[in-house]
Amino acid sequence: MYTVKVAKECGCFRKSDLKNNQTFENKDDALLSAINMCNTMNAEFCQKHEFSVKEEGNNIVILVDERAKSTCCGGGHCS
């Protein structure tokens, strides 16, 4: 059995329909689910956090980190 775990449930995660600690019969299904969850979280959540996937034995962990703050003013001339 493989388990997809979210390391830290942020407020956006708790408000979403996503589930923590999902179990799967094989690694490929668990990894695919974790990647899809991670992509959804990065695209649809509030952008305060950044999510990534890490394998730890029979666990696939979705890590939560503070998103780096941009120094761009948004005026289109900073690049």
C-alpha positions as CSV (number, residue, x, y, z in Angstrom):
1,M,0.0,0.0,0.0
2,Y,1.1,3.5,-0.8
3,T,-0.2,6.7,0.9
4,V,-0.5,10.2,-0.4
5,K,0.0,12.6,2.5
6,V,-0.2,16.4,2.6
7,A,2.5,17.4,5.1
8,K,0.7,20.5,6.3
9,E,-3.0,21.2,5.7
10,C,-3.2,24.9,4.9
11,G,-6.6,26.8,5.0
12,C,-7.1,26.4,1.3
13,F,-6.6,22.7,1.5
14,R,-9.1,22.3,4.4
15,K,-11.6,24.3,2.4
16,S,-11.1,22.2,-0.8
17,D,-12.6,18.9,-1.7
18,L,-9.1,17.3,-1.7
19,K,-8.4,14.5,0.8
20,N,-5.4,13.8,2.9
21,N,-3.9,10.3,3.6
22,Q,-5.3,8.6,0.5
23,T,-4.1,5.0,0.0
24,F,-3.4,3.2,-3.2
25,E,-2.5,-0.4,-4.2
26,N,0.5,0.6,-6.3
27,K,3.1,3.3,-6.4
28,D,2.2,4.6,-9.9
29,D,-1.4,5.4,-8.9
30,A,-0.3,7.1,-5.7
31,L,2.4,9.2,-7.5
32,L,-0.1,10.2,-10.3
33,S,-2.6,11.2,-7.7
34,A,-0.1,13.3,-5.7
35,I,1.2,15.0,-8.9
36,N,-2.4,15.9,-9.9
37,M,-3.2,17.2,-6.4
38,C,0.0,19.2,-6.3
39,N,-0.8,20.8,-9.7
40,T,-4.3,21.6,-8.7
41,M,-3.1,23.1,-5.4
42,N,-0.5,25.3,-7.1
43,A,-2.9,26.5,-9.8
44,E,-6.1,27.0,-7.7
45,F,-5.1,27.9,-4.1
46,C,-4.4,31.4,-2.9
47,Q,-0.7,31.5,-4.0
48,K,0.6,32.0,-0.4
49,H,2.2,28.5,-0.6
50,E,4.0,26.4,-3.1
51,F,3.5,22.7,-3.2
52,S,5.8,19.9,-4.4
53,V,5.9,16.1,-4.3
54,K,8.5,13.9,-2.5
55,E,8.7,10.2,-2.2
56,E,9.4,8.8,1.2
57,G,9.3,5.0,1.2
58,N,5.7,3.9,0.8
59,N,4.5,7.5,1.3
60,I,4.2,10.2,-1.4
61,V,4.3,13.5,0.5
62,I,3.0,16.8,-0.8
63,L,5.3,19.4,0.8
64,V,4.1,22.9,1.6
65,D,6.5,25.9,1.5
66,E,6.0,29.6,1.6
67,R,5.9,31.0,-1.9
68,A,8.8,33.4,-2.7
69,K,7.5,37.0,-2.8
70,S,8.0,38.8,-6.1
71,T,9.9,42.1,-6.1
72,C,8.2,43.0,-9.4
73,C,5.9,46.0,-9.1
74,G,3.6,44.6,-11.8
75,G,4.1,47.5,-14.2
76,G,5.6,45.4,-16.9
77,H,9.0,47.1,-16.9
78,C,10.9,45.1,-14.2
79,S,12.2,42.4,-16.5
